[in-house]
Amino acid sequence: MAEPIDGTDIGMSTSADSPERPKTAYVTGGASGIGRALTQMLVGASYRVFIADLDIHSASQLADMLNASYPFADPRVHCAKVDVASWESQLDGFKQALAFFNGRLDVAAPVAGIAERQWLKEEGEMLALGLEDEFGEGFMRPDLRTLEVDLQGVLWTVGLAVQQMRRQEMDGEGFRGRIACVSSTCGLYSIPALPVYTAAKQGVVGFVRSYGKLLPGKYEILMNAVCPNIVRTNIEGEEYYAAAERKGLIVPMQNVLDCFDHVLSSKVSGEVFEVGPDGEGGSEEKWVVREGLEYLDKKTERSVTLLEEEKVRRVEVTDEVDEVRNEVEKLERAEMKGLDGEAAQLIAGEQVEDRFVQDAVEDGRKRRRVA
């Protein structure tokens, strides 16, 4: 059985391409369903894969099977028990993955997900549980586990991946890493009977369409989303899948894997790929890129552009403030050591026009005067 790795020293190589280094992939939910199929595909393509899954028994069995099936000199698959809804659990699993990868992550695939849960109890159920009296008074905390796993869990996986990838060297194609998220057709269409699941999956789509456009220019990282129609996994019961299959609505897993293969080999980012049973309109296409909504009018387009420009400006200002504050702190440390502060000229602020940066410089001067 594959055991969790101890002694997770992540201060290792983050270098990119070398003839002997296999690419690496971190897959949440990799023990079953789409995650399992993706893990098998990646190992078949000579990746080293780390499975993060709550079902450690199935994850270990898959890891052992794949390690025995391929004639690699060292194990290519490892796993850890991870609850993606828990930051602490994700962080622990991710550190183990980096140790297994010798410090470099090429691909992150947040696949783990659960189905819709009853987020609000009915009145009769609350009464039976003693949570509501005969007058209909009383409240119960909504069950948001689906949102925590299917959206928050994805964001935490992406957050870990970005923090690691941005410190890595670029690969031969000029990127530091790739992220392939899994959403659903519920991320594109509204399903009244699945309100929280739909909210979570649409959240993933919105996140990818926005942050995925920022990542390439800022960190040389690519991020896209795969949105399959009905795929036979363990997220629903067999009766549901049997009914879908009779109607020809089941998406072949190979369609999903082919889409992943395209996403991981392309240079696009911020795109959402819908995967259907046959392709759009019964064509031979296995997937199609789904664009976001058109703008209501020109003013709406300008409003959205203004929001983006203002946010970018504030981020740039914040970065400059941080840089100045770092210089201030360096000067303070130098003065504490009794050194002559020529660096004072560097932070005097005469050449800095932005008022936010001026404030940062002045704050530093005040702190030194008080000290």
Buried (B, 14 or more C-beta within 10 A) or exposed (E): EBEBBEEBEBEEEBEBEEEEBBBBBBBBBBBBBBBBBBBBBBBEEEBBBBBBBBBBEBBBBBBBEBBEEEEBEEBBBBBBBBBBBBBEBBBBBBBBBBBBBBBBBBBBBBBBBBBBBEBEBEEEEBBEEEBBEEEEEEEEEEBBEBBBBBBBBBBBBBBBBBEBBBEBEEBEEEBBBBBBBBBBBBBBEEEEEBBBBBBBBBBBBBBBBEBBBBBBEEBBBBBBBBBBBBBBBBBBEEEEBEEBEEEEBBBBBEBBBBBBBBBBEEEBBBBBBBBBBBBEEEEEEBBBEBEEEEEEEEEEEEEEEEEEEEEEEEEEBEEBBEEBBEBBEBBBEBBEEEEEBEBBEBBEBEEBEBEEBBEBBEBBBEEBEEE
